[in-house]
Amino acid sequence: MAEIRLQNLAHSYSRHPEGAQDYAIREMNHVWQQGGAYALLGPSGCGKSTLLNIISGLLSPSEGEVLFDSTVVNQMTPEQRNIAQVFQFPVVYDTMTVFDNLAFPLRNQSMQEARITSKVTEIAEVLELGPLLQLKARNLTADEKQKVSMGRGLVRDDVSAILFDEPLTVIDPHLKWKLRRKLKQIHEQFNITMVYVTHDQLEASTFADKIAVMHGGQIVQFGTPRELFERPRHTFVGFFIGSPGMNLFEVQGEAAGVRFGNVFLPLPQALLARLPELAGKRLQLGIRPEFVQVSDAPCAGALAAEVIHVEDLGTYKILDFRLGGQTMKARLPEEQAVPHERAWVGFPSQWLMLYADDLLVEEQP
């Protein structure tokens, strides 16, 4: 196991990068603590796989350093780093048995055969591969092959970290939840540093203790699933996390609050005090659909809105409404009556976020 530290790290596939647009990874500093279960979450093209390949040693960074337990490993090969990497598509030796696939890295270390048998049997039991040990790998299903790929990393005692690059992409949907649960159990049992790359927020939140959200070659927020949901520190996190994503709309600052269209919303005094320093920046308010209060009759502090559309998803409903020239969404529980034509909506102040140039504006203490 190892602590993995990224120090002033950046990477460009261009020989002569001229600006931020030429970098797949823009300068970042980040730490993966020893023994942690982490997810690297973001859309295609945001730099996730590039970053993973830099950590593993498959790619050398243009700038900065990768450190394992305070040792710079930039010039070390993947083998020297003792990294196990599980790729999107299963990598197995088809002509070998499952046992021989799992034993392969141990035999390369010249481990005694009795010890190999013990280790392989232990990992096979954890991954539910015991009955398949004598089968040729070519006879396995896609999810069984992926388990073998994972097992080759887990069977080693010297592994610094296991890196997963969208490992469940080729797995049948009904089997994905089983493998996600199995990975979580494995981490709890072996306490190995794990970094799991995915574009699926459900995979990230069910596997990881902490999630690093990537956007445009940068980690824009690092936190628990709850922190990312309740307090997104970047508008992209608000948009990308949640289903549906956060309502975001541009506003103009005024003496006692902000305005969009003909709607005025007051702000807490601590945020009002920061408005002068935000002059010239693009201001947005954000609130998650789950936190929008909806009523079919006027009530204190509520605003009249036009109901546009209702989507019934069985256990909950999504209400689209128009307010102050902006189209927004609210998530209603299954049992709540749906307003017709007009609804009264409220934005609780504790869930209303103010952003300046996409970054969360914090209240001054």
N, C-alpha and C positions, 0 to 999 in steps of 0.2 A: 504494500500500500504506500501511497505517496501523496504529499501535498503538491498540487500543480499550480505554479504561479506564472502568469503572463505579464511581462514587464515591457511597457512601451512597444507592444507588439503591433505590427502592421504588415500587410502583404498586398502586393500588386502583381498581376500577371503581365503588366507592361514593363518593358525594359527601362523606359524613361517616363515614369508617371509625372504628370504635370499638375494634378490637383486631386481633391478628394474623390472625384468621379472615376478616377483611374484605379482606386483601391478596392479590392474585394473585402479586405479587413482594414478598417481605419484604426488609428492608434488606440490601443486599449490597455488597461491594467486590470487584472482580475485574478482571483484566487479560488481554486477548488480545494476545500479542506480535505485532509486525509480521512478516508472512510465514509465520505458523504455520498448521497444518492442525488445526482443533479440531472436536470434536463436542459438542453439547449434548444429553444423553441423559436420558430420563425417561419416565414413563407419561403418558397423556393427562390433561390438567388440572393438570399440575404447574407450568405457567407458561412453558414453553419458547417457544411462539410469541409470547406477550406480550413476553418479553424480546427476542426477535429483532426484533419490530416497533418496540420502543423504540430499539434500536441503529440500525435503518434510518431512523427518523424518521417512520414511519407512525403512531406513537403517542407522545404526550408523557408522560413519567413524572410521577407525583404528587409524588415527592420525589427529591432527589439530582441527579446530573449524569452525562452521557455525554461523554467526552472522546476526540477523535481527535488523536493526537500532541500532547497537552497543551492542545488547543483545545476549549473547551466548545461542543458542537454542539446543545444542547437546542432552540434556536430555529431551527436550520437545517432546510430541507426535505430530503427524500431526494436530490433532484437536487443540492443544494448540498453534500451529504455525499459525493457520488460513490460511492454504494453501489449495487451490483447485487444484486437479490434474485430467487432462483428459487423459485417457489411449488410447492405440492403438485401442483397441476394445471397443465399446460403453458400458458403465455401466449404466443401467437403471433398474427401478423396473417395470417389464413387466405387473404385475397385477394392477398397478396404472395408473391413467390417466396422460397425459402430465402435466396438472395443478398440480396434487399432487406430481409428480416427482420434479417439479420446486419449489414447496412450502415446500418440505420435510426439507431442511436445516433451513428454517425460522421457521417452527413449532418446530423444535428441540431447537430453541432459545426462544420459548414461545412468539413469536411476535404476536401482535393482528391481528385477521383475516382480518380486513379491510386493514391494512398495507400490509399483505401478498398478498391480491388480487391486490393491486396497484402495488407492486414490480413485481409479476409474470406477470401481463398484460404488464408492461413496457418492461421486458426482452423478452417476447414472441413476442412482436411487432418488436423488434430489430432483433431477429433471424428468423422472418417470421414463427413463430409457432402458431400465433393467431388462425387460423382456426382449429388447431389440439388439442387445449387445453382439450377437453372433450373425446378425443380418448384414448383407452388403449395403453400403450407404446408398447405392443407386436405387434400391427398392423402397426407400423411405419417402414419406410425403414431405411437402415443402416445410411444414411446421416442425416435423421431426428432424429434418436436416438443419433447420435453424437452431434447434435445441443442441444438436451436435456441435455447431459452430460456437455456441455459447459455452458448452461444456469444455471445449479445448482451452478456453481462457480460464475457466473456474478450476480446472484440475491442477493448475500450477500453483505452487506455494509462493513463488517469487514474483508474481505479477504485481506491478505498481498500480495499474488501473485497467479497467475494462471500458472501452469506448464502443458505443452502439450507434451505428449510422442508419437510422430509420429501419431497424431490423424486422419490423412486422409488416412492411409494405406488401410482401407477397403472401402473407398469411390470410387464410379465409377469415372474414369478419367474425364469425361465431367462435373462432379459436383465439382471437386476439386477446380477449379479456382474460383467458386462462394463462396465456404467456405473460401478460403484464403482471398478473397476480404472482406468477411463479418468479419473475424477476425481482419483485419486491421481497418475496420470501427469501430468495437467495441472498439479497443484500443484507437483510436482517440477520441471516445465519452466518455469513462469512465476513461482513463488515469491510467489503472491498470498495475502494473509490470507484464510482461508476458515473459516467457521463453519457447521457442518452439524447441523441439528436432526433428531432421529429418536427413536423409541421402541424401535428395534431395536438391540440390543447388538452384533450381528454387523456391521451397517452402520457403527456408530460405531467399532468396533475395527479394521475393515479400511480405513477412511478416515483416521482421525485419529491424530496423534502424541500428543495429550493429549485426555482426555475430561472434561467437566464434568457430573457427575451431579446432576440436579435432583430435589428432593422437597419438596413443600409450599411452593413458591415460593422455595426457597433452593438454592444450590449446596452440597451436603453433602460433596462430595469432588471434587478436580481432580487428575488424574494420568494416567499412562500406562495402557494396558489391563492390563499386568502388575501395576502397583501396585494397581489397583482389584480385581484378582482375588486377589492374594496377601495384601494387607493392607488390607481395607476399613475405613475409619475411621468408618463409620456402619453400623448394622445394616441400613438400607435398601439400601445399596450391596451388602452381603453377600447380601441376599435377591434383589435385582434383577439383579445380574451373575452369570452362570454358569447352567448348565443340567444338573441342577437347582441351585437357589440354595443358599446356606450353611445348614447346620443351626444353628438358634438355639434355646436352651432356658434357662429361668430357673434360677438357682442361688442358694444361700445361702452367705455367707462363713463360714468357720470358721478356727481358729487356724493350720492348715497348708495350707489350700486351700479348695475349695468343694464343696458337696454338692447333688445333685438326687435326690429319691427316696431309695433306699438306696445310691446310688453316691457315692463320695468321689473327687475328683480333686485331686492336689497341684498347687500353683502355684509358679512360680519365685520365689525370695526377693524379687526386685525388685518383683514384683506383690503379693506378700504384704504388703510394707511399705506399700502404698497402700490396703489394705482398710479400715483405720480411718477414713480420710477419705471413704470411699464409703458410710459408714453412712447408711441411709435411702433410698439410691438403688436403682433396679431393676437387678439384676445379671443378665447373660446371658453364657453361653459360646457361642462360635461356631466351627465348623470346616467347611471345605468337604468335600463328599462325596468329592472326588478324593483328599483327604489322610487319610481314615479308613482305617486298616489292618484288613484282614479276614482271618481264618484259620478253617479248619474243624476246628482242634484247639487245645487250650489252649497258651498260650505266655506268656513272661514279660511282665508288665505288661498283659496283655489282660483284657478283661471279658466275661463270658458274656452274650449277648444273644439274644433271640427273633427268629428270621427270620419276617417277615410275608409278604413278596411279592418276587418277582424279575421285572424287566422286561428282556427281551432286545432290545437295540436294534441288534444286528448287530455293530458294531465295539466295543461295550462293553455292560455290564449295569448296571442300577440295582437295588441291594438295599435294600429297606425292612426296618428292624429296630426292635425295641423294647428300650429300656434305661432302667432307673430311672423307668419310667412315661412316658418320652418316645419318640415315634416319630421316627426319623432315617433318613437315606439315606447309602449309600456307592456310589461309582462304581467298578466293577470292570473291569479289562481283559478283552478278549474271551476270552483263553486261560485265565483264572483259573477254577478249579472253584468252583461255587456251593455254599456250605454248606446243609444241609437242617435245618430246624427250629431249630437252634442254631448260632450263630456266635460267634467270639471277636474282639472289636474293640478296637483301640487308637487313642489320640488323641495323636500326636506333639506334644510341647510347643511346638515352633517354629511349628506351624500352628494352635494353639489360641488363640483371641482372647477377651479379657475385655472386656465392654461395660458401662458404667454409664449408665443413662438414654439408651441407644442410641448413645453415643459411645465409641470405642475407648479403653481404659485403657492408657496407655503405661508401659513399665517405666522405673523411675527409674535413671539411670546410676550 
